[in-house]
Amino acid sequence: MAKESFLEINKAQFQRFMKLPMDTPVVMLNLLKFKEKVSETGLSGEASYKEYMKAATPFFAKANAEVLFIGKPETMLIGPENEGLWDKVLLMKYDTIAGFLGMVQAEGYPSHLRANALEDSRLIHCKW
């Protein structure tokens, strides 16, 4: 049985998220598993994700977003030993939920580059 992956927003969860106060600061926890190779470009998933980050930087700036942390998990200290670690962990802070929503819904936002780079992901809204 193939492992299920998650690259798109869950519509039901997104609808609940949209009902939160729009002026609330928010941190998004991104757990990222890269494709070994992106067939469309021949680049590694990690290299492709760097291209996404570069293309998304103007959108981050407009949303007053800030990278709080990006790094590679190294050791599972609490959790099942047989569960693989994510390739990268990214914490992004947005001044408001409205800023985040405006960014991801903006014309030209490079969400396709993110999806192309990833084998699996999690995007978790965290209260600031």
MOPAC internal coordinates of N, CA, C and O (Angstrom, degrees):
PM7 1SCF
backbone

  N    0.0000 0     0.00 0     0.00 0    0    0    0
  C    1.4484 1     0.00 0     0.00 0    1    0    0
  C    1.5230 1   109.74 1     0.00 0    2    1    0
  O    1.2310 1   120.27 1   -52.67 1    3    2    1
  N    1.3225 1   117.09 1   127.33 1    3    2    1
  C    1.4536 1   121.91 1  -178.61 1    5    3    2
  C    1.5260 1   110.44 1   -70.88 1    6    5    3
  O    1.2310 1   121.42 1   -35.44 1    7    6    5
  N    1.3197 1   114.88 1   144.56 1    7    6    5
  C    1.4609 1   120.62 1   177.94 1    9    7    6
  C    1.5207 1   108.98 1   -73.16 1   10    9    7
  O    1.2310 1   120.62 1   -46.19 1   11   10    9
  N    1.3207 1   116.42 1   133.81 1   11   10    9
  C    1.4620 1   120.93 1   178.23 1   13   11   10
  C    1.5274 1   109.08 1   -73.87 1   14   13   11
  O    1.2310 1   120.53 1   -40.70 1   15   14   13
  N    1.3348 1   116.59 1   139.30 1   15   14   13
  C    1.4543 1   119.76 1   176.32 1   17   15   14
  C    1.5288 1   109.12 1  -120.02 1   18   17   15
  O    1.2310 1   121.38 1   -19.42 1   19   18   17
  N    1.3134 1   114.96 1   160.58 1   19   18   17
  C    1.4562 1   121.30 1  -175.20 1   21   19   18
  C    1.5212 1   109.29 1  -130.50 1   22   21   19
  O    1.2310 1   121.30 1   -67.33 1   23   22   21
  N    1.3353 1   115.13 1   112.67 1   23   22   21
  C    1.4603 1   120.37 1  -179.46 1   25   23   22
  C    1.5209 1   112.54 1  -124.85 1   26   25   23
  O    1.2310 1   120.10 1   161.81 1   27   26   25
  N    1.3147 1   117.41 1   -18.19 1   27   26   25
  C    1.4662 1   122.31 1  -176.95 1   29   27   26
  C    1.5241 1   110.30 1  -110.37 1   30   29   27
  O    1.2310 1   121.36 1   -25.61 1   31   30   29
  N    1.3096 1   115.01 1   154.39 1   31   30   29
  C    1.4619 1   121.02 1   177.61 1   33   31   30
  C    1.5221 1   110.01 1   -65.36 1   34   33   31
  O    1.2310 1   120.69 1   -44.68 1   35   34   33
  N    1.3230 1   116.29 1   135.32 1   35   34   33
  C    1.4536 1   122.44 1   174.39 1   37   35   34
  C    1.5305 1   107.13 1   -76.57 1   38   37   35
  O    1.2310 1   120.45 1   -63.01 1   39   38   37
  N    1.3283 1   116.74 1   116.99 1   39   38   37
  C    1.4701 1   121.36 1  -173.01 1   41   39   38
  C    1.5266 1   113.12 1   -59.59 1   42   41   39
  O    1.2310 1   119.48 1   138.60 1   43   42   41
  N    1.3149 1   118.59 1   -41.40 1   43   42   41
  C    1.4679 1   121.31 1  -179.90 1   45   43   42
  C    1.5271 1   110.73 1   -65.72 1   46   45   43
  O    1.2310 1   120.35 1   135.48 1   47   46   45
  N    1.3288 1   116.93 1   -44.52 1   47   46   45
  C    1.4599 1   120.13 1   178.58 1   49   47   46
  C    1.5330 1   110.58 1   -66.17 1   50   49   47
  O    1.2310 1   120.55 1   142.90 1   51   50   49
  N    1.3294 1   116.55 1   -37.10 1   51   50   49
  C    1.4607 1   121.05 1   179.11 1   53   51   50
  C    1.5287 1   110.49 1   -64.06 1   54   53   51
  O    1.2310 1   120.12 1   140.04 1   55   54   53
  N    1.3217 1   117.38 1   -39.96 1   55   54   53
  C    1.4675 1   121.03 1   178.15 1   57   55   54
  C    1.5314 1   110.67 1   -62.00 1   58   57   55
  O    1.2310 1   119.78 1   139.58 1   59   58   57
  N    1.3215 1   118.02 1   -40.42 1   59   58   57
  C    1.4653 1   121.14 1   176.61 1   61   59   58
  C    1.5305 1   110.67 1   -65.46 1   62   61   59
  O    1.2310 1   120.84 1   138.58 1   63   62   61
  N    1.3246 1   115.99 1   -41.42 1   63   62   61
  C    1.4669 1   121.89 1   178.52 1   65   63   62
  C    1.5285 1   110.52 1   -60.64 1   66   65   63
  O    1.2310 1   120.38 1   140.78 1   67   66   65
  N    1.3360 1   116.88 1   -39.22 1   67   66   65
  C    1.4725 1   122.17 1  -178.18 1   69   67   66
  C    1.5326 1   111.89 1   -66.90 1   70   69   67
  O    1.2310 1   119.61 1   162.92 1   71   70   69
  N    1.3179 1   118.35 1   -17.08 1   71   70   69
  C    1.4675 1   121.75 1  -179.91 1   73   71   70
  C    1.5247 1   112.74 1   -87.65 1   74   73   71
  O    1.2310 1   120.23 1   174.59 1   75   74   73
  N    1.3258 1   117.16 1    -5.41 1   75   74   73
  C    1.4664 1   121.00 1   178.24 1   77   75   74
  C    1.5266 1   109.54 1   -72.24 1   78   77   75
  O    1.2310 1   119.89 1   -22.12 1   79   78   77
  N    1.3454 1   117.81 1   157.88 1   79   78   77
  C    1.4686 1   120.01 1   177.20 1   81   79   78
  C    1.5348 1   110.40 1   -59.58 1   82   81   79
  O    1.2310 1   120.83 1   -56.00 1   83   82   81
  N    1.3221 1   116.02 1   124.00 1   83   82   81
  C    1.4712 1   122.07 1  -172.56 1   85   83   82
  C    1.5226 1   113.51 1   -69.05 1   86   85   83
  O    1.2310 1   119.84 1   160.86 1   87   86   85
  N    1.3461 1   117.91 1   -19.14 1   87   86   85
  C    1.4607 1   120.59 1  -178.32 1   89   87   86
  C    1.5301 1   112.78 1   -91.75 1   90   89   87
  O    1.2310 1   120.34 1  -172.27 1   91   90   89
  N    1.3288 1   116.95 1     7.73 1   91   90   89
  C    1.4614 1   122.78 1  -178.48 1   93   91   90
  C    1.5301 1   111.21 1   -80.12 1   94   93   91
  O    1.2310 1   119.57 1   -48.29 1   95   94   93
  N    1.3483 1   118.43 1   131.71 1   95   94   93
  C    1.4680 1   119.94 1   172.26 1   97   95   94
  C    1.5322 1   109.52 1   -64.31 1   98   97   95
  O    1.2310 1   120.96 1   -27.76 1   99   98   97
  N    1.3185 1   115.77 1   152.24 1   99   98   97
  C    1.4563 1   119.24 1  -176.52 1  101   99   98
  C    1.5274 1   110.13 1  -146.16 1  102  101   99
  O    1.2310 1   121.33 1   -34.63 1  103  102  101
  N    1.3252 1   115.06 1   145.37 1  103  102  101
  C    1.4640 1   122.08 1   171.57 1  105  103  102
  C    1.5196 1   106.75 1  -116.55 1  106  105  103
  O    1.2310 1   121.06 1   -46.36 1  107  106  105
  N    1.3143 1   115.57 1   133.64 1  107  106  105
  C    1.4578 1   121.29 1   177.46 1  109  107  106
  C    1.5256 1   108.75 1  -109.06 1  110  109  107
  O    1.2310 1   121.71 1   -57.10 1  111  110  109
  N    1.3228 1   114.34 1   122.90 1  111  110  109
  C    1.4621 1   121.76 1   174.98 1  113  111  110
  C    1.5194 1   107.43 1   -91.84 1  114  113  111
  O    1.2310 1   120.52 1   -60.12 1  115  114  113
  N    1.3189 1   116.61 1   119.88 1  115  114  113
  C    1.4600 1   123.34 1   178.10 1  117  115  114
  C    1.5235 1   108.55 1  -109.20 1  118  117  115
  O    1.2310 1   120.27 1   -58.01 1  119  118  117
  N    1.3213 1   117.10 1   121.99 1  119  118  117
  C    1.4613 1   122.65 1   171.90 1  121  119  118
  C    1.5236 1   106.04 1  -106.88 1  122  121  119
  O    1.2310 1   120.70 1   -54.87 1  123  122  121
  N    1.3189 1   116.26 1   125.13 1  123  122  121
  C    1.4598 1   121.01 1  -168.60 1  125  123  122
  C    1.5202 1   112.37 1  -124.33 1  126  125  123
  O    1.2310 1   120.91 1   -49.88 1  127  126  125
  N    1.3181 1   115.87 1   130.12 1  127  126  125
  C    1.4700 1   123.10 1   172.81 1  129  127  126
  C    1.5268 1   105.82 1  -121.31 1  130  129  127
  O    1.2310 1   120.79 1   -64.55 1  131  130  129
  N    1.3210 1   116.10 1   115.45 1  131  130  129
  C    1.4613 1   121.06 1  -174.91 1  133  131  130
  C    1.5243 1   112.64 1   -84.36 1  134  133  131
  O    1.2310 1   121.60 1   -30.84 1  135  134  133
  N    1.3301 1   114.53 1   149.16 1  135  134  133
  C    1.4669 1   119.62 1   169.77 1  137  135  134
  C    1.5219 1   107.59 1   -66.73 1  138  137  135
  O    1.2310 1   121.11 1   -30.17 1  139  138  137
  N    1.3264 1   115.48 1   149.83 1  139  138  137
  C    1.4632 1   118.43 1   175.30 1  141  139  138
  C    1.5273 1   109.30 1   -64.60 1  142  141  139
  O    1.2310 1   121.04 1   134.79 1  143  142  141
  N    1.3492 1   115.62 1   -45.21 1  143  142  141
  C    1.4594 1   120.96 1   179.95 1  145  143  142
  C    1.5273 1   108.75 1  -145.63 1  146  145  143
  O    1.2310 1   120.62 1   -43.81 1  147  146  145
  N    1.3191 1   116.42 1   136.19 1  147  146  145
  C    1.4605 1   122.37 1   177.42 1  149  147  146
  C    1.5219 1   107.52 1   -90.25 1  150  149  147
  O    1.2310 1   120.51 1   -65.14 1  151  150  149
  N    1.3206 1   116.63 1   114.86 1  151  150  149
  C    1.4657 1   120.73 1  -173.37 1  153  151  150
  C    1.5268 1   112.36 1   -61.76 1  154  153  151
  O    1.2310 1   120.10 1   146.09 1  155  154  153
  N    1.3398 1   117.41 1   -33.91 1  155  154  153
  C    1.4650 1   120.42 1  -177.76 1  157  155  154
  C    1.5296 1   113.11 1   -67.03 1  158  157  155
  O    1.2310 1   120.23 1   150.77 1  159  158  157
  N    1.3464 1   117.17 1   -29.23 1  159  158  157
  C    1.4633 1   120.26 1  -174.14 1  161  159  158
  C    1.5289 1   114.00 1  -119.58 1  162  161  159
  O    1.2310 1   120.49 1   159.21 1  163  162  161
  N    1.3310 1   116.66 1   -20.79 1  163  162  161
  C    1.4638 1   120.24 1  -175.16 1  165  163  162
  C    1.5224 1   112.58 1    81.14 1  166  165  163
  O    1.2310 1   120.33 1   176.94 1  167  166  165
  N    1.3403 1   116.97 1    -3.06 1  167  166  165
  C    1.4653 1   120.83 1   178.17 1  169  167  166
  C    1.5210 1   110.23 1   -81.64 1  170  169  167
  O    1.2310 1   120.87 1   -18.74 1  171  170  169
  N    1.3125 1   115.94 1   161.26 1  171  170  169
  C    1.4555 1   119.60 1   172.07 1  173  171  170
  C    1.5203 1   108.26 1   -70.19 1  174  173  171
  O    1.2310 1   120.70 1   -21.08 1  175  174  173
  N    1.3213 1   116.27 1   158.92 1  175  174  173
  C    1.4530 1   120.35 1   176.24 1  177  175  174
  C    1.5202 1   111.87 1   -60.00 1  178  177  175
  O    1.2310 1   120.47 1   141.11 1  179  178  177
  N    1.3175 1   116.71 1   -38.89 1  179  178  177
  C    1.4616 1   120.40 1   179.71 1  181  179  178
  C    1.5352 1   110.92 1   -64.37 1  182  181  179
  O    1.2310 1   120.37 1   135.91 1  183  182  181
  N    1.3331 1   116.90 1   -44.09 1  183  182  181
  C    1.4705 1   120.37 1   177.52 1  185  183  182
  C    1.5317 1   110.46 1   -64.25 1  186  185  183
  O    1.2310 1   120.40 1   141.13 1  187  186  185
  N    1.3150 1   116.83 1   -38.87 1  187  186  185
  C    1.4588 1   121.02 1   178.12 1  189  187  186
  C    1.5248 1   111.09 1   -65.37 1  190  189  187
  O    1.2310 1   120.35 1   142.07 1  191  190  189
  N    1.3350 1   116.94 1   -37.93 1  191  190  189
  C    1.4597 1   119.82 1   178.61 1  193  191  190
  C    1.5234 1   110.47 1   -66.17 1  194  193  191
  O    1.2310 1   119.94 1   144.51 1  195  194  193
  N    1.3180 1   117.73 1   -35.49 1  195  194  193
  C    1.4718 1   120.98 1   175.33 1  197  195  194
  C    1.5277 1   110.20 1   -61.92 1  198  197  195
  O    1.2310 1   120.32 1   141.85 1  199  198  197
  N    1.3340 1   117.00 1   -38.15 1  199  198  197
  C    1.4698 1   121.32 1   176.15 1  201  199  198
  C    1.5241 1   110.45 1   -64.69 1  202  201  199
  O    1.2310 1   120.41 1   140.11 1  203  202  201
  N    1.3264 1   116.82 1   -39.89 1  203  202  201
  C    1.4619 1   120.81 1   175.68 1  205  203  202
  C    1.5302 1   110.08 1   -60.37 1  206  205  203
  O    1.2310 1   120.16 1   131.91 1  207  206  205
  N    1.3279 1   117.30 1   -48.09 1  207  206  205
  C    1.4630 1   120.80 1  -178.63 1  209  207  206
  C    1.5238 1   111.02 1   -60.05 1  210  209  207
  O    1.2310 1   120.69 1   139.62 1  211  210  209
  N    1.3291 1   116.29 1   -40.38 1  211  210  209
  C    1.4668 1   120.23 1   178.48 1  213  211  210
  C    1.5331 1   110.15 1   -64.42 1  214  213  211
  O    1.2310 1   120.11 1   134.55 1  215  214  213
  N    1.3213 1   117.39 1   -45.45 1  215  214  213
  C    1.4646 1   121.72 1  -179.70 1  217  215  214
  C    1.5322 1   111.74 1   -67.70 1  218  217  215
  O    1.2310 1   120.24 1   149.36 1  219  218  217
  N    1.3336 1   117.15 1   -30.64 1  219  218  217
  C    1.4634 1   121.23 1  -178.00 1  221  219  218
  C    1.5288 1   113.06 1   -84.44 1  222  221  219
  O    1.2310 1   119.59 1   166.06 1  223  222  221
  N    1.3181 1   118.39 1   -13.94 1  223  222  221
  C    1.4645 1   121.62 1  -175.86 1  225  223  222
  C    1.5297 1   113.38 1   -53.66 1  226  225  223
  O    1.2310 1   118.58 1   135.82 1  227  226  225
  N    1.3391 1   120.30 1   -44.18 1  227  226  225
  C    1.4710 1   118.28 1   177.27 1  229  227  226
  C    1.5328 1   112.83 1   -62.67 1  230  229  227
  O    1.2310 1   120.22 1   147.26 1  231  230  229
  N    1.3144 1   117.19 1   -32.74 1  231  230  229
  C    1.4603 1   121.54 1   177.78 1  233  231  230
  C    1.5367 1   110.05 1   -70.67 1  234  233  231
  O    1.2310 1   120.47 1   141.09 1  235  234  233
  N    1.3454 1   116.71 1   -38.91 1  235  234  233
  C    1.4567 1   120.87 1   175.64 1  237  235  234
  C    1.5302 1   110.10 1   -60.78 1  238  237  235
  O    1.2310 1   120.93 1   134.88 1  239  238  237
  N    1.3364 1   115.83 1   -45.12 1  239  238  237
  C    1.4667 1   120.54 1  -178.92 1  241  239  238
  C    1.5261 1   110.96 1   -61.01 1  242  241  239
  O    1.2310 1   120.41 1   135.76 1  243  242  241
  N    1.3110 1   116.82 1   -44.24 1  243  242  241
  C    1.4607 1   120.75 1  -179.39 1  245  243  242
  C    1.5315 1   111.20 1   -64.52 1  246  245  243
  O    1.2310 1   119.98 1   148.43 1  247  246  245
  N    1.3166 1   117.64 1   -31.57 1  247  246  245
  C    1.4652 1   122.49 1   179.66 1  249  247  246
  C    1.5325 1   112.36 1   -88.54 1  250  249  247
  O    1.2310 1   120.23 1  -176.05 1  251  250  249
  N    1.3386 1   117.16 1     3.95 1  251  250  249
  C    1.4683 1   121.94 1  -175.83 1  253  251  250
  C    1.5226 1   111.07 1    55.02 1  254  253  251
  O    1.2310 1   120.99 1  -139.81 1  255  254  253
  N    1.3118 1   115.72 1    40.19 1  255  254  253
  C    1.4652 1   121.42 1   179.23 1  257  255  254
  C    1.5231 1   109.64 1   -86.25 1  258  257  255
  O    1.2310 1   121.73 1   -27.94 1  259  258  257
  N    1.3119 1   114.29 1   152.06 1  259  258  257
  C    1.4554 1   120.57 1  -179.00 1  261  259  258
  C    1.5242 1   109.36 1  -137.11 1  262  261  259
  O    1.2310 1   120.59 1   -48.35 1  263  262  261
  N    1.3263 1   116.48 1   131.65 1  263  262  261
  C    1.4627 1   120.60 1   173.08 1  265  263  262
  C    1.5256 1   106.68 1   -76.47 1  266  265  263
  O    1.2310 1   120.82 1   -64.98 1  267  266  265
  N    1.3210 1   116.04 1   115.02 1  267  266  265
  C    1.4640 1   120.62 1   177.32 1  269  267  266
  C    1.5180 1   111.29 1   -84.77 1  270  269  267
  O    1.2310 1   121.09 1   145.00 1  271  270  269
  N    1.3394 1   115.53 1   -35.00 1  271  270  269
  C    1.4572 1   120.33 1  -177.37 1  273  271  270
  C    1.5153 1   109.29 1  -162.75 1  274  273  271
  O    1.2310 1   120.98 1   -41.43 1  275  274  273
  N    1.3087 1   115.74 1   138.57 1  275  274  273
  C    1.4620 1   121.50 1   166.75 1  277  275  274
  C    1.5266 1   106.23 1  -140.93 1  278  277  275
  O    1.2310 1   121.22 1   -51.63 1  279  278  277
  N    1.3241 1   115.26 1   128.37 1  279  278  277
  C    1.4497 1   118.55 1  -178.17 1  281  279  278
  C    1.5093 1   112.31 1  -165.31 1  282  281  279
  O    1.2310 1   121.45 1    -7.69 1  283  282  281
  N    1.3128 1   114.84 1   172.31 1  283  282  281
  C    1.4575 1   122.49 1  -178.18 1  285  283  282
  C    1.5223 1   109.56 1  -102.51 1  286  285  283
  O    1.2310 1   120.13 1   -57.86 1  287  286  285
  N    1.3395 1   117.36 1   122.14 1  287  286  285
  C    1.4694 1   119.44 1   175.08 1  289  287  286
  C    1.5309 1   110.05 1   -61.63 1  290  289  287
  O    1.2310 1   120.84 1   -38.26 1  291  290  289
  N    1.3197 1   115.99 1   141.74 1  291  290  289
  C    1.4588 1   120.14 1  -175.94 1  293  291  290
  C    1.5244 1   113.64 1  -115.96 1  294  293  291
  O    1.2310 1   120.01 1   136.08 1  295  294  293
  N    1.3224 1   117.59 1   -43.92 1  295  294  293
  C    1.4606 1   120.40 1  -172.05 1  297  295  294
  C    1.5236 1   110.44 1  -140.20 1  298  297  295
  O    1.2310 1   120.64 1   -48.72 1  299  298  297
  N    1.3075 1   116.39 1   131.28 1  299  298  297
  C    1.4666 1   121.96 1   174.77 1  301  299  298
  C    1.5204 1   107.36 1   -83.82 1  302  301  299
  O    1.2310 1   120.36 1   -72.29 1  303  302  301
  N    1.3304 1   116.92 1   107.71 1  303  302  301
  C    1.4569 1   120.83 1  -179.61 1  305  303  302
  C    1.5236 1   111.87 1   -92.28 1  306  305  303
  O    1.2310 1   120.38 1   146.48 1  307  306  305
  N    1.3225 1   116.88 1   -33.52 1  307  306  305
  C    1.4593 1   121.91 1   174.64 1  309  307  306
  C    1.5180 1   106.48 1  -130.64 1  310  309  307
  O    1.2310 1   120.29 1   -60.16 1  311  310  309
  N    1.2974 1   117.06 1   119.84 1  311  310  309
  C    1.4584 1   121.02 1  -178.95 1  313  311  310
  C    1.5111 1   110.54 1   140.25 1  314  313  311
  O    1.2310 1   121.00 1    -9.56 1  315  314  313
  N    1.3168 1   115.69 1   170.44 1  315  314  313
  C    1.4685 1   119.71 1  -177.68 1  317  315  314
  C    1.5350 1   112.13 1   -67.55 1  318  317  315
  O    1.2310 1   121.10 1   -47.00 1  319  318  317
  N    1.3075 1   115.50 1   133.00 1  319  318  317
  C    1.4671 1   121.16 1  -178.87 1  321  319  318
  C    1.5175 1   112.40 1   -64.52 1  322  321  319
  O    1.2310 1   120.20 1   150.94 1  323  322  321
  N    1.3335 1   117.23 1   -29.06 1  323  322  321
  C    1.4673 1   119.93 1  -176.46 1  325  323  322
  C    1.5322 1   112.56 1   -84.89 1  326  325  323
  O    1.2310 1   120.17 1   177.18 1  327  326  325
  N    1.3214 1   117.29 1    -2.82 1  327  326  325
  C    1.4612 1   120.66 1   179.02 1  329  327  326
  C    1.5248 1   108.99 1   -86.88 1  330  329  327
  O    1.2310 1   120.42 1   -55.13 1  331  330  329
  N    1.3102 1   116.80 1   124.87 1  331  330  329
  C    1.4542 1   120.41 1  -179.16 1  333  331  330
  C    1.5126 1   112.14 1   -68.76 1  334  333  331
  O    1.2310 1   121.19 1   -28.32 1  335  334  333
  N    1.3105 1   115.33 1   151.68 1  335  334  333
  C    1.4567 1   121.21 1   176.78 1  337  335  334
  C    1.5293 1   109.87 1   -82.51 1  338  337  335
  O    1.2310 1   120.52 1   -24.70 1  339  338  337
  N    1.2932 1   116.61 1   155.30 1  339  338  337
  C    1.4580 1   121.97 1   174.04 1  341  339  338
  C    1.5222 1   108.77 1   -72.00 1  342  341  339
  O    1.2310 1   120.34 1   -24.16 1  343  342  341
  N    1.3317 1   116.96 1   155.84 1  343  342  341
  C    1.4601 1   120.67 1   179.54 1  345  343  342
  C    1.5244 1   111.69 1   -72.34 1  346  345  343
  O    1.2310 1   120.47 1   140.98 1  347  346  345
  N    1.3298 1   116.70 1   -39.02 1  347  346  345
  C    1.4710 1   122.17 1   179.26 1  349  347  346
  C    1.5186 1   109.38 1  -144.67 1  350  349  347
  O    1.2310 1   121.87 1   -27.06 1  351  350  349
  N    1.3207 1   114.02 1   152.94 1  351  350  349
  C    1.4559 1   122.99 1   171.49 1  353  351  350
  C    1.5249 1   105.76 1  -121.97 1  354  353  351
  O    1.2310 1   120.61 1   -48.17 1  355  354  353
  N    1.3181 1   116.44 1   131.83 1  355  354  353
  C    1.4630 1   121.93 1  -179.20 1  357  355  354
  C    1.5227 1   108.27 1  -130.38 1  358  357  355
  O    1.2310 1   120.72 1   -51.41 1  359  358  357
  N    1.3297 1   116.22 1   128.59 1  359  358  357
  C    1.4638 1   122.22 1   173.93 1  361  359  358
  C    1.5248 1   107.87 1  -112.88 1  362  361  359
  O    1.2310 1   121.12 1   -59.23 1  363  362  361
  N    1.3351 1   115.47 1   120.77 1  363  362  361
  C    1.4706 1   121.62 1   179.25 1  365  363  362
  C    1.5212 1   108.51 1  -117.45 1  366  365  363
  O    1.2310 1   120.58 1   -47.82 1  367  366  365
  N    1.3265 1   116.50 1   132.18 1  367  366  365
  C    1.4681 1   121.73 1   177.14 1  369  367  366
  C    1.5302 1   108.18 1  -106.01 1  370  369  367
  O    1.2310 1   121.32 1   -45.05 1  371  370  369
  N    1.3255 1   115.09 1   134.95 1  371  370  369
  C    1.4595 1   122.58 1   175.97 1  373  371  370
  C    1.5208 1   107.71 1  -120.62 1  374  373  371
  O    1.2310 1   120.64 1   -40.67 1  375  374  373
  N    1.3387 1   116.39 1   139.33 1  375  374  373
  C    1.4638 1   120.46 1   179.53 1  377  375  374
  C    1.5213 1   111.69 1   -58.26 1  378  377  375
  O    1.2310 1   121.14 1   143.65 1  379  378  377
  N    1.3400 1   115.42 1   -36.35 1  379  378  377
  C    1.4680 1   119.56 1  -179.04 1  381  379  378
  C    1.5279 1   109.93 1  -146.97 1  382  381  379
  O    1.2310 1   121.54 1   -22.52 1  383  382  381
  N    1.3223 1   114.66 1   157.48 1  383  382  381
  C    1.4589 1   120.22 1   173.05 1  385  383  382
  C    1.5241 1   109.36 1   -62.09 1  386  385  383
  O    1.2310 1   120.52 1   142.01 1  387  386  385
  N    1.3316 1   116.61 1   -37.99 1  387  386  385
  C    1.4716 1   120.63 1   178.66 1  389  387  386
  C    1.5257 1   110.67 1   -59.37 1  390  389  387
  O    1.2310 1   120.00 1   140.19 1  391  390  389
  N    1.3219 1   117.61 1   -39.81 1  391  390  389
  C    1.4664 1   121.24 1   178.18 1  393  391  390
  C    1.5150 1   111.72 1   -63.49 1  394  393  391
  O    1.2310 1   120.74 1   136.98 1  395  394  393
  N    1.3321 1   116.19 1   -43.02 1  395  394  393
  C    1.4657 1   120.32 1   177.19 1  397  395  394
  C    1.5273 1   110.66 1   -61.69 1  398  397  395
  O    1.2310 1   120.71 1   131.73 1  399  398  397
  N    1.3342 1   116.25 1   -48.27 1  399  398  397
  C    1.4653 1   120.24 1  -178.33 1  401  399  398
  C    1.5218 1   111.51 1   -63.34 1  402  401  399
  O    1.2310 1   120.71 1   138.30 1  403  402  401
  N    1.3247 1   116.25 1   -41.70 1  403  402  401
  C    1.4587 1   119.67 1   177.50 1  405  403  402
  C    1.5219 1   111.53 1   -60.43 1  406  405  403
  O    1.2310 1   120.95 1   141.01 1  407  406  405
  N    1.3210 1   115.80 1   -38.99 1  407  406  405
  C    1.4607 1   120.56 1  -179.96 1  409  407  406
  C    1.5232 1   111.70 1   -64.61 1  410  409  407
  O    1.2310 1   120.32 1   127.43 1  411  410  409
  N    1.3403 1   117.00 1   -52.57 1  411  410  409
  C    1.4660 1   118.97 1  -174.67 1  413  411  410
  C    1.5237 1   112.51 1   -70.52 1  414  413  411
  O    1.2310 1   120.40 1   161.74 1  415  414  413
  N    1.3412 1   116.84 1   -18.26 1  415  414  413
  C    1.4591 1   120.52 1   179.88 1  417  415  414
  C    1.5328 1   112.55 1  -101.07 1  418  417  415
  O    1.2310 1   120.23 1   179.69 1  419  418  417
  N    1.3378 1   117.16 1    -0.31 1  419  418  417
  C    1.4598 1   121.19 1  -177.60 1  421  419  418
  C    1.5324 1   111.20 1   -69.41 1  422  421  419
  O    1.2310 1   121.44 1   -36.51 1  423  422  421
  N    1.3156 1   114.85 1   143.49 1  423  422  421
  C    1.4636 1   120.10 1   176.11 1  425  423  422
  C    1.5280 1   108.85 1   -61.25 1  426  425  423
  O    1.2310 1   121.03 1   -48.76 1  427  426  425
  N    1.3117 1   115.64 1   131.24 1  427  426  425
  C    1.4575 1   121.14 1   178.53 1  429  427  426
  C    1.5128 1   115.31 1    89.50 1  430  429  427
  O    1.2310 1   119.98 1   174.19 1  431  430  429
  N    1.3492 1   117.64 1    -5.81 1  431  430  429
  C    1.4658 1   119.20 1   178.40 1  433  431  430
  C    1.5294 1   108.39 1   -59.82 1  434  433  431
  O    1.2310 1   119.83 1   -50.77 1  435  434  433
  N    1.3430 1   117.93 1   129.23 1  435  434  433
  C    1.4732 1   121.67 1  -170.42 1  437  435  434
  C    1.5276 1   115.69 1   -82.64 1  438  437  435
  O    1.2310 1   119.91 1  -131.37 1  439  438  437
  N    1.3345 1   117.77 1    48.63 1  439  438  437
  C    1.4699 1   120.58 1  -179.11 1  441  439  438
  C    1.5282 1   111.50 1   -60.37 1  442  441  439
  O    1.2310 1   120.30 1   151.04 1  443  442  441
  N    1.3382 1   117.04 1   -28.96 1  443  442  441
  C    1.4741 1   120.26 1   179.33 1  445  443  442
  C    1.5313 1   110.98 1   -63.77 1  446  445  443
  O    1.2310 1   119.90 1   146.24 1  447  446  445
  N    1.3300 1   117.80 1   -33.76 1  447  446  445
  C    1.4665 1   120.61 1   178.44 1  449  447  446
  C    1.5251 1   110.50 1   -67.37 1  450  449  447
  O    1.2310 1   120.92 1   141.38 1  451  450  449
  N    1.3257 1   115.85 1   -38.62 1  451  450  449
  C    1.4631 1   120.42 1   177.20 1  453  451  450
  C    1.5235 1   109.49 1   -62.96 1  454  453  451
  O    1.2310 1   120.60 1   129.65 1  455  454  453
  N    1.3276 1   116.46 1   -50.35 1  455  454  453
  C    1.4678 1   120.90 1  -178.49 1  457  455  454
  C    1.5258 1   111.67 1   -61.56 1  458  457  455
  O    1.2310 1   119.99 1   140.36 1  459  458  457
  N    1.3211 1   117.63 1   -39.64 1  459  458  457
  C    1.4663 1   121.19 1  -179.76 1  461  459  458
  C    1.5271 1   112.04 1   -64.18 1  462  461  459
  O    1.2310 1   120.19 1   147.76 1  463  462  461
  N    1.3309 1   117.24 1   -32.24 1  463  462  461
  C    1.4630 1   122.00 1  -175.45 1  465  463  462
  C    1.5200 1   113.48 1   -79.83 1  466  465  463
  O    1.2310 1   120.80 1   158.16 1  467  466  465
  N    1.3483 1   116.08 1   -21.84 1  467  466  465
  C    1.4591 1   119.75 1  -168.39 1  469  467  466
  C    1.5191 1   113.88 1  -105.25 1  470  469  467
  O    1.2310 1   121.93 1   -37.79 1  471  470  469
  N    1.3211 1   113.90 1   142.21 1  471  470  469
  C    1.4661 1   122.27 1   170.58 1  473  471  470
  C    1.5286 1   109.09 1   -88.41 1  474  473  471
  O    1.2310 1   121.04 1   143.96 1  475  474  473
  N    1.3381 1   115.62 1   -36.04 1  475  474  473
  C    1.4577 1   121.61 1  -178.56 1  477  475  474
  C    1.5255 1   107.78 1  -158.74 1  478  477  475
  O    1.2310 1   120.77 1   -23.28 1  479  478  477
  N    1.3359 1   116.13 1   156.72 1  479  478  477
  C    1.4578 1   119.78 1   178.54 1  481  479  478
  C    1.5164 1   110.53 1  -159.92 1  482  481  479
  O    1.2310 1   121.87 1   -14.23 1  483  482  481
  N    1.3265 1   114.02 1   165.77 1  483  482  481
  C    1.4483 1   122.36 1   169.12 1  485  483  482
  C    1.5279 1   105.99 1  -136.04 1  486  485  483
  O    1.2310 1   120.76 1   -39.85 1  487  486  485
  N    1.3082 1   116.15 1   140.15 1  487  486  485
  C    1.4628 1   122.14 1   174.31 1  489  487  486
  C    1.5176 1   105.82 1  -126.50 1  490  489  487
  O    1.2310 1   120.70 1   -66.71 1  491  490  489
  N    1.3289 1   116.27 1   113.29 1  491  490  489
  C    1.4476 1   121.37 1  -171.46 1  493  491  490
  C    1.5228 1   109.41 1  -120.25 1  494  493  491
  O    1.2310 1   121.21 1   -59.41 1  495  494  493
  N    1.3209 1   115.28 1   120.59 1  495  494  493
  C    1.4715 1   122.16 1   176.64 1  497  495  494
  C    1.5138 1   108.80 1   -73.50 1  498  497  495
  O    1.2310 1   120.74 1   -52.69 1  499  498  497
  N    1.3133 1   116.18 1   127.31 1  499  498  497
  C    1.4654 1   121.50 1   178.47 1  501  499  498
  C    1.5232 1   108.53 1  -121.92 1  502  501  499
  O    1.2310 1   121.01 1   -44.76 1  503  502  501
  N    1.3047 1   115.67 1   135.24 1  503  502  501
  C    1.4527 1   120.87 1   178.97 1  505  503  502
  C    1.5259 1   108.67 1   -73.94 1  506  505  503
  O    1.2310 1   120.24 1   -46.07 1  507  506  505
  N    1.3039 1   117.14 1   133.93 1  507  506  505
  C    1.4688 1   122.39 1  -179.53 1  509  507  506
  C    1.5010 1   110.22 1   -80.49 1  510  509  507
  O    1.2310 1   120.10 1   180.00 1  511  510  509

